[in-house]
Amino acid sequence: MSAYIVIKKEKVECDEGITIEGAMLSAGKHPDAFLFLLDGRPLPMTTVLTKGMIIEALRVASGG
C-alpha cells in the first residue's frame, strides 16, 4: 500500500520514504501553497510518508 496526498478531490499516489515536500514537487505542485493535515492535525512538509498515510492538502492564501 502506498501513501496518498488528497488535493481537493484528486488523490495523488506517493512513494513511501519521501517527504511530503518531495511528493508535492514530483506532482508539479508548490508545497509552500498548502497546509498538510493527517487526521485533522497539521504536519510539516518535511514529514516522511509511510505506508497507508492519507494526507489532506489544503490550499492556503496569504496577502497583505
C-alpha positions as CSV (number, residue, x, y, z in Angstrom):
1,M,0.0,0.0,0.0
2,S,1.3,3.5,-0.9
3,A,0.8,6.8,0.8
4,Y,-1.6,9.4,-0.7
5,I,-2.0,13.2,-0.7
6,V,-5.5,14.4,-1.4
7,I,-5.7,17.8,-3.1
8,K,-9.3,18.9,-3.4
9,K,-10.9,15.7,-4.9
10,E,-7.7,14.5,-6.6
11,K,-5.9,11.6,-4.8
12,V,-2.2,11.6,-5.6
13,E,-0.4,8.3,-5.0
14,C,3.1,8.8,-3.5
15,D,6.1,6.6,-2.8
16,E,6.8,5.7,0.8
17,G,10.0,7.1,2.2
18,I,9.9,10.5,0.6
19,T,8.8,13.7,2.3
20,I,5.5,15.5,1.7
21,E,7.5,18.3,0.1
22,G,9.2,15.9,-2.3
23,A,5.9,14.2,-3.2
24,M,4.3,17.6,-4.0
25,L,7.2,18.7,-6.1
26,S,7.0,15.4,-8.0
27,A,3.3,16.0,-8.7
28,G,4.1,19.5,-10.0
29,K,2.7,21.4,-7.0
30,H,4.3,24.1,-4.9
31,P,4.3,22.7,-1.4
32,D,4.5,26.2,0.2
33,A,1.0,26.9,-1.1
34,F,-0.6,24.2,1.1
35,L,-1.2,23.2,4.7
36,F,-0.9,19.4,5.2
37,L,-3.2,17.5,7.6
38,L,-3.2,14.0,8.9
39,D,-6.4,13.1,10.8
40,G,-7.1,16.8,11.2
41,R,-3.7,17.6,12.7
42,P,-1.1,19.8,10.8
43,L,2.1,18.2,9.6
44,P,5.4,19.8,8.5
45,M,6.2,19.3,4.8
46,T,9.4,17.5,6.0
47,T,7.3,14.6,7.3
48,V,8.3,11.3,5.7
49,L,5.5,9.4,4.1
50,T,4.8,5.9,5.3
51,K,2.5,3.1,4.1
52,G,-1.2,3.9,4.4
53,M,-0.9,7.6,5.2
54,I,-3.6,9.7,3.6
55,I,-2.6,13.4,3.9
56,E,-5.1,16.2,3.1
57,A,-3.5,19.2,1.4
58,L,-5.4,22.5,1.8
59,R,-4.5,25.4,-0.3
60,V,-3.7,28.5,1.7
61,A,-3.9,32.1,0.6
62,S,-2.0,34.9,2.2
63,G,-1.5,38.5,1.4
64,G,-1.1,41.9,2.9
